[in-house]
Amino acid sequence: MIKGGKEIILVGDRVLIDPDTDHSKTPSGLYLPPGVKEKENVQGGYVVKVGPGFPIPVVDESSEEPWNPEHREPQYMPLQAEEGDYAIFLRKYAIEIELENHKYVIVPHSYLLVLIRDDFLGD
């Protein structure tokens, strides 16, 4: 939910990620020029919102004609990513957007490489 009562709805297998801020200083204390971080292939960030998942075709043998105009709710296979996960993704396939003066990226689920989840129930 963003300001103004608007809700972000992702379509399909998309994931909305709040990317890590660029660290322009190396561990040894050197400052990197702008654009160096953009050359990296992977990036990380926290998952803010996930789409409904991969669409699954509805197989219903009860109706005789598949083109019958009955309204059926779409079915989805849920995604592995959950809100709050830390995701490492391929930067090449991320689409950068700006909402409420904050930058986010939208990444298809298939381009997530690793999910790191705090599992409080397993302790």
Rosetta blueprint (number, residue, H / E / L):
1 M L
2 I E
3 K H
4 G H
5 G H
6 K E
7 E L
8 I L
9 I L
10 L L
11 V L
12 G L
13 D L
14 R E
15 V E
16 L E
17 I E
18 D E
19 P E
20 D L
21 T L
22 D L
23 H L
24 S L
25 K E
26 T L
27 P L
28 S L
29 G L
30 L L
31 Y E
32 L L
33 P L
34 P L
35 G L
36 V L
37 K H
38 E H
39 K H
40 E L
41 N L
42 V E
43 Q E
44 G E
45 G E
46 Y E
47 V E
48 V E
49 K E
50 V E
51 G L
52 P L
53 G L
54 F E
55 P E
56 I E
57 P L
58 V L
59 V L
60 D L
61 E L
62 S L
63 S L
64 E L
65 E L
66 P L
67 W L
68 N L
69 P L
70 E L
71 H L
72 R L
73 E L
74 P L
75 Q E
76 Y E
77 M E
78 P L
79 L L
80 Q L
81 A L
82 E L
83 E L
84 G L
85 D L
86 Y E
87 A E
88 I E
89 F E
90 L E
91 R H
92 K H
93 Y H
94 A L
95 I E
96 E E
97 I E
98 E E
99 L E
100 E L
101 N L
102 H E
103 K E
104 Y E
105 V E
106 I E
107 V E
108 P E
109 H H
110 S H
111 Y H
112 L E
113 L E
114 V E
115 L E
116 I E
117 R L
118 D L
119 D L
120 F L
121 L L
122 G L
123 D L
